[in-house]
Amino acid sequence: MIVDALIERIVRMQNPTAVGLDTSFAYLPEEMRAGVKDFKGVADAIVEFNKTLVDNICDIVPAVKVQIAYYEAYGTEGLRAFTETLNYAKKKGLFVIADAKRNDIGSTAACYSAAFLGETDVNGDKISAFPSDFVTVNGYLGTDGIAPFVDDCKKSDKGIFVLVKTSNPSSGELQNLKLEDGRTVFECMGDMVERWGADTVGKYGYSAVGAVVGATHPEEAAILRKRLSHTFFLIPGYGAQGGKAEMLRCCFDENGLGGIVNNSRGILCAYQKKGGTYFGAARQACLDMKADLLSVLGEICAR
């Protein structure tokens, strides 16, 4: 199962890190941006940046998270860069998380799922649009919006991460509201995620239906970790958003399993603070993050 394979890579590398390729053109070194005047030039520069960065981190991190919004901003050329980035990261052996936060009613959700997890039929040929191992989804349309994704997880051995407790400051405006039964909205959503993944639990006790749980809300994360024993967490908010290693210890089990921590700007833009090449600084930032996380988690062990 995909979640088992991800866990095994994390254990082997002793690194529960996903590098966020939220690659804005503005993040690129000046010499890569010079003379670019259209979206094609932007896309070409971003692809070059991403490929070189992937080459320099693929042996020390297990996964990348590619945020589609940063590519959609550059139109169809940006989506070409998105697709090339996904394909190159997979070619280099990385697990690929498409951060697209998709969902809609059942039939439309099925199209979104086919785009990222499954295949689309073209006169009998099955073609993958945006081949990914995982995709982020919005569960607030309920079960009929999630079922197509879960079906493709089972059929294609893929995974999803459902928004449960997000890292943004105003997330509590909705997610922390209390329901009539005493649960918060985020607890209710977490319970639904645990139920949706019940048929996809792997040998390490985690399912292919994961949850997005922000590092910036450790109290809520601790509640969810105790409540969702079979749910693997995608943990944004480390670094630039203020999340620190000690804040996210509660997201993991006693063996250091149960989650993967994303860092985007802190790695992409490390060269702006530390100097040197962008790819050399990114590699060192990955190693520093690994050391920081392990100082809190200790050795990560498969059960």
HELIX and SHEET records of a PDB file:
HELIX    1   1 ILE A    2  MET A   13  1                                  12    
HELIX    2   2 PHE A   25  TYR A   27  5                                   3    
HELIX    3   3 GLU A   30  ARG A   33  1                                   4    
HELIX    4   4 PHE A   39  ILE A   57  1                                  19    
HELIX    5   5 ALA A   69  GLU A   72  1                                   4    
HELIX    6   6 GLY A   75  LYS A   91  1                                  17    
HELIX    7   7 GLY A  106  PHE A  116  1                                  11    
HELIX    8   8 THR A  143  SER A  156  1                                  14    
HELIX    9   9 PRO A  169  SER A  171  5                                   3    
HELIX   10  10 GLY A  172  GLN A  175  1                                   4    
HELIX   11  11 VAL A  185  TRP A  196  1                                  12    
HELIX   12  12 ALA A  198  THR A  200  5                                   3    
HELIX   13  13 PRO A  218  ARG A  227  1                                  10    
HELIX   14  14 ALA A  245  MET A  247  5                                   3    
HELIX   15  15 ARG A  249  CYS A  251  5                                   3    
HELIX   16  16 ARG A  265  LEU A  268  1                                   4    
HELIX   17  17 ALA A  270  LYS A  274  1                                   5    
HELIX   18  18 TYR A  278  LEU A  297  1                                  20    
SHEET    1   A 9 THR A  17  GLY A  20  0                                        
SHEET    2   A 9 ALA A  63  GLN A  67  1                                        
SHEET    3   A 9 PHE A  95  ARG A 102  1                                        
SHEET    4   A 9 PHE A 134  VAL A 137  1                                        
SHEET    5   A 9 GLY A 159  LYS A 165  1                                        
SHEET    6   A 9 VAL A 209  VAL A 213  1                                        
SHEET    7   A 9 PHE A 233  ILE A 235  1                                        
SHEET    8   A 9 GLY A 259  ASN A 263  1                                        
SHEET    9   A 9 THR A  17  GLY A  20  1                                        
SHEET    1   B 2 THR A 120  VAL A 122  0                                        
SHEET    2   B 2 ASP A 125  ILE A 127 -1                                        
END                                                                             
